[in-house]
Amino acid sequence: MKRELTPETEVETGTTQVEQWQLDLDRVGFVRRMLLARKWYGGDWWFVVISAILLLGIIILGVFPQFFAPHDPRAEVGPSLLAPGQPPAGYYLILPDESTASELREVARSENDIGYIVGSPASQALREAIDVINEDAAETGERYQPRPRRYNTVEEGLAAVAAGEIDAFIASEGELTDQVETDPQLRNAGIIREAGAQGFFLGTNQLGQDVFSRIIWGTRIALIVGLSSAIVAFVIGVPLGLISGFVSGRFDRGLTLLMDSMYSFPGLILAIAIAAVLGAGIGNIIIAIAVLYIPTYFRIVRGQTLSVKEELYVEAARSLGTRPLTIIWRYIFPNVIPSVVIIFSVNVADAILTGTGLSFLGLGLPPDTPDWGIDLSRGQDYLRRAWWLITFPGLMVTLVTLSFSMLGESLSEILNPRLAEL
Amino acid sequence: MSASLRNFLITRLFLTIPMVLILITMVFLIMRVLPGDPIRSQLGPRVSETQANAIRERLGLNRPLYIQYFNFVWSMVTLDFGTALTQGERPILDELSERIPATIELTIPAMTFTSVFGIFLGALAARYRKKGPDYTIRLFSIIVYSIPIFFMGLLFQILFSVRLGILPLAGRMSPILLRNFESPTNFYVIDSIITQNWAALGSVLAHLVLPSLTLGLALSGVFIRLTRVNMIEMLQSDFITAGRARGIPETKLTYRHALRNTFIPIMTLIGLQFAILLAGAVLTETTFSWPGVGRYLVERIALRDYTAVQSTIAVFAIFVAIITLTMDVLYAFIDPRIRY
């Protein structure tokens, strides 16, 4: 049962005056304690709350990506390199006026030339239309395979049609100029692909995959890599630190030297080496990253163990004949937890960054995994044309890392007694 | 040189040896003992077992592990890394000595930027602890820390090269100038100054801006945070309170008195940052096609050039050990208390 708050009472305990809010804090439940905490933690309290909410959302996204992603992340769902929100354009077949043809089929033989703007989605529209024609013609055994001719501008392409150099030209609605209507030598033979009604929220990549869906599915990979490697490092690093700090002696010195050497080594490079040797696979990535963070846990836990084991209650336990393992587990480990929790949070952030870095370098994950690092490294090839391929996966990495490190950072500001007492 | 300083230096130097040895052993363990056959993976399945064995023979991979280990350590001591398996089969030492200056040329401006920028902001945050500027700066530092360094680089490329077109996209200098460029030291800035090639100098500097800014900004997050924590402690110390009591203005207290004394812990930080710096350099170099050691490592991993990879990583290890040693020695010169 909760007691009433008594705001006006002054209580003396020993010689030190206890602040009223500290007394209030002891009496209230967890939720109200959190709300009260805002009073003196100020900005850090907000940092914790905001990052906790963000993390909750991210974790839901990572656990149930299928509910949020509109498309299969690996499927080709639209034309390639479609800008965010832009609906797929319709494509028209432009023929020379004297041509007797009336549809694509008649100019799509292997001896025909069909022009389009280089690098535009027209090539894909044409390919799809040809595929449909080929499917229809499969029974007769005929193959339609026109020769592609690439042009830099619509004008060049249309001039080529008018001059009879090519048999047809594919142009999108946007590219169609009045020239087609006014020029007597040109004729618009109709649509080869309908314009899409709806675009893709964050556009599509070079393979026609939905960027938005890939980002959402990427959350799962990032969380798996980040959390598992932090957990593996925790499970190995913490016991090693506890034992090493408790036992001391030669074992401790050797292990500390090893851990310090590993700690001083650039983490990413170590991970690169391990990932390169182990080969592709998410399990290998997790191992490679986990190895980096074992020294982090080891150092912190060992340091704390060294100081905690001098405490009187440990001394007392030891004199009562408590087994060393029990002392470590029951008396020392609980004192180490708070600082380890903070490290864990920052660690997950770091692990996600490292994991993304590894897959950006082409190490670790199979090439078509919906992973942010892979998306970023592929997007680099389309830097000039498709900013959305880089911006959105990158923002997502930043957001997730930010949430984890903000949580760790502000928790440590709140919990770190050395700074808090200042 | 006092006796205590000399003793410290000697002890420190001897302590470096086991550290380097451990790092090299670690590299060896990773490359040779972890599951995975580097020769198989390099050659692919189509090459016959006899050919694979011939290569193993040549590289000494069929000998007992402890002999391989001694050979490996010896090759590190003599800096004789052997020849690369791919791309011209040149001695790895030659290839690395071309790449190392590029990495150094990238990291020095980055480090300078991050030190100045990070220390300034960190001190500012400490001075206004728990007030607006503090929260803003801390938020900034967390954001900067959370942005993947290659993403920041790509964004800069999109903004400054593709959109605004004011800075070059990638590389160390424009390919046209590179054709007639004499490069005795491989430090392009130094080379262009000593050959008085001012056009080249302009190009080199312009190419340097984005990569070093990216690397510097990415590192500044940690720097801000650590400066801030140290400054906060310093600002609580007695001599600051005494100064405040004497009526010394707060700004002067922060930047003249407290900051100066914070430099010692910050010095150590700069040393520790080098490890992060090298890791960041790998990603930055890949993003900006910067022909440094980091990119070399990534390229050779892609080509599965196993000897080149292990030597490069070992060189990184030696690098780290040297930097740690230098920092400790500098530290001992600055702060007499450290020489136990």
Interface residues (C-beta under 8 A of the other chain):
Chain A: G42 G43 F47 L257 L258 D260 S261 M262 S264 F265 P266 G267 L268 I269 L270 I272 A273 I274 A276 V277 L278 G279 A349 L353 T356 G357 F360 L361 G362 L363 G373 L376 G379 Q380 L383 R384 W387 I390 T391 G394 V397 T398 T401 L402 S405 M406 E409 L419 L422
Chain B: P18 M19 I22 L23 M26 V27 I30 M31 L34 P35 G36 P38 S41 K130 D134 Y135 R138 L139 I142 I143 Y145 S146 I147 P148 I149 F150 F151 L154 L155 Q157 I158 V162 L169 R225 V229 I232 E233 Q236 L272 A275 I276 L278 A279 G280 V282 L283 T286 T287 L297 V298 I301 A302 V309 I313 F316 A317 V320 A321 T324
